[in-house]
Each structure stands twice: as C-alpha cells, then as structure tokens.
C-alpha cells in the first residue's frame, strides 16, 4: 500500500512539472509553488494582481495569454502584434508612451521603417512611413523624432494620417540650431516648440495640434499608413532622419476627434458629440487652452486672442502695428537704426547692404517715408568683400562701421567719413556707442579673430584694441547700459566650418581694468539685437526679448514676446517710447510697444 501511495505522489509531482517551468510562451517561466501556470501563488486559473511573478522584468508568459517579452521583436502570444505594438506591453520595458490612454483604450507604439533616411536639400519632401497593424480608430497621437541636420531652421516636419489629414509639427519659423534629439510632439506638453532650443530634447506642443487626426482610422482606404514628412526648404545642407516613433491611443466603439462635432451618435450610446463622455477631453469640445502660443488649440480656426475663448486681460496687445509698407524692398542685406533729430523728429533708418545709394527713414509719429542722402559710393559698401556692417544710432547721429567708417548727421542730412585701416575692417560685429567712442565686438576681420574687440575714439580720431571677448562671436546683442558696455548671445563660428553655433555667453566690459566680466548665460541662445531700456539690457532674438537687470546681475524669468516678424526685427528707444522695425522681405512694418514694461 505504501508503495502505491509513493507512486501516486511521484506521478502527481511529474504532472506539476509538466504544467510549468519550461520557460516557453504559455508556460509559467519559473515554478511558483502552485498547481496552475498563471504566474501567481494561488490555485486558480487567473493571473490576478501580479504581472511578473518570476522576476524577469516583463509580463508573465503563462496561460493568461500576455506578451512574454516586449523587447525581442517577436509576437510571443500569437495575436499578430509584436512588442510595443501589443497593448499588453503598455508600460512594460521600453514600451512607455507620453500619452495617457483612458481605461478601455489601447496604448500602442510603432517605429518607422526604412531608417535612417536621407533628407536632401532644395525642397524635396521625404517620408518616414509607419504601418499600424490594428485597424482601429485614433483617439490621441504623439510623435518622437531624431534628426541630424546642421541647420534645422531649414526644415518642415509634418505628420500625415492614413486618410490624408496632416498636422504641422515644426518649421523654419520656430526651429533654430543643429539637430532634433529625442524631440517629442504631444498636445499636452507644457511648452510649444517655438519656446524650445536646439537640439530640442524633451516634449513640446506642435505648431498644429495632433488632435487634427483624432477620429481617423489607422489604415487608409487603400491600405495607406501614417507618415512623417521632412522637407529641407533651403540649399547648402542635408540631413538624416535617424528614428521616428508614433504613439497612439486607439479605440473601436468610441466617439473621439472630429466625430465629436459631426452631429451624430457614432458609438450608439445615446449621447452625441461633446455630450458624449468619450469627448470630455477632446480639444474641439474645450476652450482655447493657450492664448499666446500661435496654436489653434481647440481647432476652431481661430488661434490665441482671435478666439473669443481667450479673456481680455491675457490679450492686451504687447505690440501695435503702426505702419506696413508693401513693396518697400530693402534688399537681402538690411541695416536699421533709430535716431531723434535736433528738431524732435523720431525716425527709424533703413540702409540696403547691396546698394549703398538706398537709404530711407520713417517718421514714427507722422508715419511717412523719406529718402535720405545716399552714402558716398567710394566710401561705404556695406556688403563689400563679404563684410556686413554694424550700425548704431546715438542722439541725432548714426554710425556705420564695416569696411569703412562713417556717420550720418540726421539734422544736416550729411555724411562724415573716418579712418578705417584695412586691418580694422570687419563684418558682422556687435556695435555700441559709449562716451564718444564706437565699440566693435567680435565679427570677422582680416586676422579671422572673432573674439577681438576694438574701439574708435571720435574725439581723438584714433583706433585702439581692447581686451578680447571671452569667446569668438558674431552678431552679439550689444549695448551700453548705465555707461557700461554689454554683449550677449550671437553666434560662434564652427571650427569645422559648419553652420554657426548659437551662443548664450554674456559679459560686460570693465573699462578701468580693460577686461570682460562673465555674467550668467542668457536664458536662450542666439540673441542678436541689444539696447538700453530703463537702465536694463533688452536683448532680442528668435521672437522674444530677454531682460538683464544690472542692479541684481540676473536675467528676468519671463521674456517679452516680439510681434510676428522676421529674424531681421530690431527694437529702438525713441524718446520715451519703444518701437520695432521689421524690414521683412518686400514689406516693411513699424511697431510700437504697448505692453507693460517689466
């Protein structure tokens, strides 16, 4: 009898071993001491409460039918969906999405195929394609891209849905610098892409909401998939799309996206459009969420303050356009300055780099344009030999220093020339007027020394070298503030002769000791225009004005947004008011600052 009991016990033990421990899909990967293979320690057939009872870092491969390994490129559970394309892998291993999908919706992640993909210059769009295996409805979407490119300001990046809808992610109006590194576009991000800086690592709101494609199917009528289009709109540089990732929230029987505004009960639950709980977080059913980012958040065709959803206080204009002159073409190279004449006229001056005979001014009070006396042909060509001059106004005089040195008396409307030795000629410097001296900071000279700084004394008609700027620099935002010279931002030349590298370096010149004192870096790189306002340094670049307070040696936390203008936009103080001038490309616009000064 005892022998028979022993045999029965052995048979039972062998049966237990046969039910688990093989490590294959459908088995418990490690015996856990129970009588089933569901990966928990009770004896029922449900995998209840634990997802990784064998400690292997992924979901169990037992009889509950879940994906065994979410990073092996295999369809472990036989449902046709490998790894992160399987909703069962959501949150496991590398399958982490920036989207939060509600209960009942599937969270999936897809990688584009055929990468890396070259991005040619000259306007030809290339597309990284993504085929989704589930035929379902898109509830939410996000995109992550990695692009190597010397100048992402050349790029336009667009997401296309299988049905042909498109959402503009970013373009040259907001991008600047080199590369996109882990750049993730998601509608719920805190900052818009316009507030990012190269290489744009992190999450940003796209220029057009990804909710644009919500409600569409994941597979087009002809079997089409998703695509991210990349277009290089300029010459000179090419790039490469290294990776493209698409994150989706999917649902079948639901009312989402454009279905929330089509007047129908699409999921037959007795509730239609924005009254359906599925539409509770749909942007089309909400108010404009941001009133200062240039994005039409609620997809009603009206962005920011043009949308009545935005309250009045948030939409008080910061800049008021006073005048726009269509067809006043200032050419490709343009130089601007502001001056108050002896007669009290407040004028903005424009000089065309490619044609020194083209010189005009705009009266900001009368809003009239006047032809000024042209520069002497034999004295000043702003673009000669590739040089681009620095120009600054002080009082009623404008100073132009490049391959020659001149000043313009705005009362007499006459030019005066100064000595400019060949070795002193330079292009793209920062320029400032301080104590009867003109300072030139950085830029290109014959010695190819972009950190050199020199000053010209108008009193003694003499040149002098001063301490070099801490880094090589071109086009820094330069100004005299409280009798002290400041320079910040600009571009540093690439030692490998690639595109210039935006800089955030800030420093002030100490005259007594002939040295530069480094300050806290600017909050952003590439600031190019500087001036003194109320004893502070205002530095403009990439559509924003950042303010440095010498009293505390700190940068103010929040910038002032500039108007919707080109990169040539400049700011000037004339009398008690601040004006902006945008030479544009074919149009010239004049603005007045009407916001509250910080």
Buried (B, 14 or more C-beta within 10 A) or exposed (E): EEEEEEEEEEEEEEEBEEBBBBEEBBBBBBBBEBEBBBBBEEEEEEBEEBBEBBEBEBBBBBBBBBBBBBBEEEBBBEBEBBBBBBBBBBEBBEBEBBBEBBEEBBBBBBBBEEBBBEBEBEEEBBBBBBBBBBEBBBBBBBBBBBBBBBBBBBBBBBBBBBBEBBBBBBBBBBBBBBBBBBBBBBBBBEEBBBBBBBBBBEBBBBBBBBBBBBBBBBBBEEEBBBBBBBBBBEEEBBBBBBBBBBBBBBBEEBBBBBBBBEEEBBBEEEBBBBEBEBBEBBBBBBBBBBBBBBBBBBBBEBBBBBBEBBEEEEBEEBBEBBBEBEEBBBBEBBBBBBBBBEEEBBBBBBBBBEBBEBBBBBBBEEEEBBEBEBBBEEBBBBBBEEBBBBBBBBEBBBBBBBBBBBBBBBEEBEBBBBEBEEEBBBBBBBBBBBEEBBBBBBBBBEEEBBBBBBBBBBEEEEBEEBBBBBBBBBBBBBBBBEEBBBBBBBBBBEEEEEBBBBBBBBBBBEBEEEBBEEBEBBBBBBBBBBBBBEEBBBBBBBBBBBBBBBEEEEBBEEBBBBBBBBBBBBBBBBEEEBBBBBBBEEBBBBBBBEEEEB
